[in-house]
Amino acid sequence: MIKVAAYSISLDGFASGPAQELKNPQGVRGMELQTWVFQTEGFKKMLGQDGGSRGVDNDFFHRAMSNNGAWIIGRNMFSPLRGAWKDDSWKGWWGDNPPYHVPVFVLTHHARKSMEMQGGTTFHFITEGPEAALSKAKEAAKGKDVRIGGGVATIRQYLKLGAIDEMHLAVSPVVLGEGENLYTGINLSKLGFKPIQTTAGEGVMHVVLKRS
C-alpha cells in the first residue's frame, strides 16, 4: 500500500507555516501541528525518553509507524538548504540515527550520493522525479507499505499521479492562515477518496481516507 500516515494539518488545511529555515523546520508556527505527536509514549520512546500518553493518539502513532518498508520525502523535509549540495555535511534533522530504519528516497533536483545512517536508514537522492522514486521505493519495500512522508508539495504530486491508496490526516485544533496548504489544487472527491474512519484523539481528530 502507498500511504500517508499521521500527517498533521491545521483546521484550515495547512501542513506547514511560511519561512522554513533551520530554526523553523516546519515553518513559522508549523510545529504547533505536531504537539499531539510529541506527547505520545511511542514518540518519546523513539527518542529514548520515558513517559508519554498511551491513548488514541499513541495508537495512531504506532499504526503509522507499522509495516513501513520504505519512505519517500521531499527535499524540503530533509533539509532547509536550497540549490546544489555544497558538500555532504548536512545529514538531515534527526542526527546519526533517524527514526525511519528503512530506505528513504529524497526527491531533489540535485544529485548526491546515497547516505547510510545508523539504525537501518539509508537516504537515496532521486533526481528522476516522483514516479522513479516510487518505483525504487516499491522495490525496496519488498511488499511492505511505502509511506509518503511529505512535505505538502510531495504529497500533492503523488495525489495527482493517483498513487496514494490511503491517507491518515491528524487534524489539529490550530488555524495557521498561511503556509503550504494540502488542498491547494486538489479535489479529493474526484480523486476517489472517501473518509472511512474518524476518531477523536486526545490532541487531534484522526481522519482516515481511502481511495476507491
DADA-V68207 format. One record per pair of residues at least 12 apart in sequence whose ideal C-beta (glycine too) atoms are under 7 Angstrom apart, sorted by the first residue. I is the first residue (numbers start at 1). GAP is how many residues later the second one is. D is the distance in whole Angstrom. If there is no record, write none. Layout:
i=[I	I]
gap=[GAP	GAP]
d=[D	D]
This chain:
i=[1	1	1	2	2	2	2	2	3	3	3	3	3	4	4	4	4	4	5	5	5	6	6	6	6	6	6	7	7	7	7	7	8	8	8	8	8	9	9	9	9	9	10	10	10	10	10	11	11	11	11	12	12	12	13	13	13	14	14	14	14	15	15	15	15	15	16	16	16	16	16	17	17	17	17	17	18	18	20	20	21	22	25	25	27	29	30	32	33	33	35	36	36	36	36	36	36	37	39	39	39	40	40	40	40	40	41	41	41	42	42	42	42	43	46	53	55	55	56	56	56	57	57	57	57	60	60	60	64	67	67	68	68	68	68	69	69	69	69	69	69	69	69	70	70	70	70	70	70	70	71	71	71	71	71	72	72	72	72	72	72	72	72	72	73	73	73	73	73	74	74	74	74	74	75	75	75	76	77	77	77	78	78	84	85	85	88	91	91	92	96	96	97	97	97	98	98	98	100	101	101	101	102	102	103	103	103	104	104	105	105	105	105	105	106	106	106	106	107	107	107	107	108	108	108	109	110	111	111	112	124	130	130	130	131	134	134	148	151	152	152	155	156	156	159	159	162	164	165	165	166	166	166	167	167	168	168	169	170	170	171	171	171	172	188	191	192	192	193	193	193	194	194	194	195	195	195	196	196	196]
gap=[144	164	165	144	146	161	162	163	142	144	161	162	163	144	151	160	163	164	59	142	163	31	54	55	58	162	164	143	160	161	162	163	25	26	162	164	196	24	160	162	163	173	23	162	164	165	166	160	162	163	164	163	164	165	168	169	170	162	165	166	167	135	136	137	165	167	14	135	136	163	164	12	13	159	161	162	160	161	56	60	59	58	55	68	152	147	149	142	139	141	168	21	134	136	165	167	168	24	13	14	164	12	13	17	18	21	12	13	17	16	19	20	23	18	53	149	146	147	143	145	146	144	145	146	147	108	141	146	104	77	78	34	76	77	79	33	71	72	73	74	75	76	77	32	33	35	67	70	71	76	29	31	33	76	78	33	35	61	62	65	74	76	77	82	31	33	76	77	81	33	76	77	79	80	31	32	33	75	72	73	74	14	28	26	25	27	27	24	26	31	21	22	20	21	22	19	21	23	21	18	19	20	18	19	19	21	37	17	19	19	21	28	31	32	17	18	19	20	19	23	26	47	17	18	19	18	17	14	16	13	12	27	28	31	30	12	29	16	29	28	30	27	29	30	27	32	29	47	45	46	42	43	44	26	42	38	40	38	34	36	33	34	36	32	21	20	19	20	16	17	18	15	16	18	12	13	14	12	13	14]
d=[5	5	6	5	7	5	5	5	5	6	7	6	5	5	6	6	4	7	4	6	5	7	6	6	4	6	6	7	7	7	6	7	4	6	5	6	7	7	6	6	7	6	6	6	5	6	4	7	7	7	5	5	6	7	5	5	5	4	4	6	5	7	7	5	6	5	4	6	6	5	5	4	4	6	7	4	5	5	6	6	5	5	7	6	5	6	7	5	5	6	6	5	6	7	6	3	5	6	6	5	6	5	5	5	4	5	6	5	5	5	4	5	7	6	5	6	7	5	6	4	6	4	5	6	7	7	7	5	6	5	5	6	6	5	5	6	7	3	6	7	3	6	7	5	5	7	4	4	4	5	5	7	4	5	5	5	7	5	7	5	7	5	7	7	6	6	4	6	7	5	7	5	6	4	6	6	4	5	6	5	5	6	5	5	6	5	7	6	7	7	6	5	7	4	4	6	7	4	4	5	4	6	6	7	5	6	4	6	5	5	5	4	6	5	6	7	5	7	6	6	6	6	5	7	6	6	7	7	5	4	7	5	6	6	7	7	6	6	7	4	6	7	7	6	6	6	7	7	7	6	7	7	5	7	5	7	5	5	4	6	6	4	6	5	7	7	5	5	4	7	5	6	6	6	6	7	5	5	7	5]
